[in-house]
């Protein structure tokens, strides 16, 4: 999935969390981030810390790929 902005990233994280049946409180505890941070992230706040974003993604079993625009990816 192409993530064009922080809003889409936040929605993707919210969807993955819901599919896994996790509350914000449960995910924040597992990922070692605050519920406030997770709420900001899911709302698409553009100034969240990238290191914490990566921890949340890893906790949800999601990966990030950086590829040239227009390139094919798996």
C-alpha positions in Angstrom: 0.0 0.0 0.0 1.3 3.4 -0.8 1.1 5.8 2.1 0.8 9.4 0.7 0.3 11.2 4.0 0.2 10.8 7.8 -3.6 10.5 7.7 -3.5 7.3 5.6 -0.7 6.0 7.7 -2.8 6.5 10.9 -5.8 4.9 9.3 -3.7 1.9 8.3 -2.4 1.5 11.8 -5.9 1.9 13.3 -7.3 -0.8 10.9 -4.5 -3.2 11.6 -5.0 -2.7 15.4 -8.8 -3.3 15.0 -8.3 -6.5 12.9 -6.0 -7.8 15.6 -8.6 -7.0 18.3 -6.4 -4.7 20.2 -7.5 -1.6 22.0 -5.3 1.5 21.9 -4.4 0.9 25.6 -3.4 -2.7 24.9 -1.3 -1.8 21.8 0.4 1.1 23.5 1.4 -1.2 26.4 2.8 -3.8 24.1 4.6 -1.3 21.9 5.9 0.7 24.9 4.3 4.0 23.8 1.7 6.1 25.5 -1.9 6.0 24.5 -1.7 9.7 23.8 1.0 9.0 21.3 -1.0 6.2 19.7 -4.1 8.4 19.5 -2.1 11.2 17.8 -0.6 8.6 15.4 -3.9 7.2 14.4 -5.3 10.7 13.8 -2.5 11.4 11.4 -0.6 14.0 13.5 2.4 14.8 11.3 4.9 15.5 14.1 4.9 12.1 15.8 8.4 10.5 16.4 9.4 8.2 13.6 11.2 5.8 16.0 8.0 5.3 18.0 6.0 4.9 14.7 8.3 2.1 13.7 7.9 0.4 17.1 4.1 0.4 16.7 4.4 -0.9 13.1 6.7 -3.7 14.3 4.4 -4.6 17.1 1.5 -4.9 14.6 3.6 -7.1 12.3 3.7 -4.4 9.6 6.7 -3.5 7.5 7.8 -0.3 5.8 9.5 -0.3 2.4 11.1 2.7 0.8 11.2 2.4 -3.0 11.6 4.9 -5.9 8.3 6.4 -6.9 6.6 4.3 -9.6 8.8 1.2 -8.8 7.2 -2.1 -8.4 7.4 -3.6 -4.9 6.3 -6.7 -3.0 
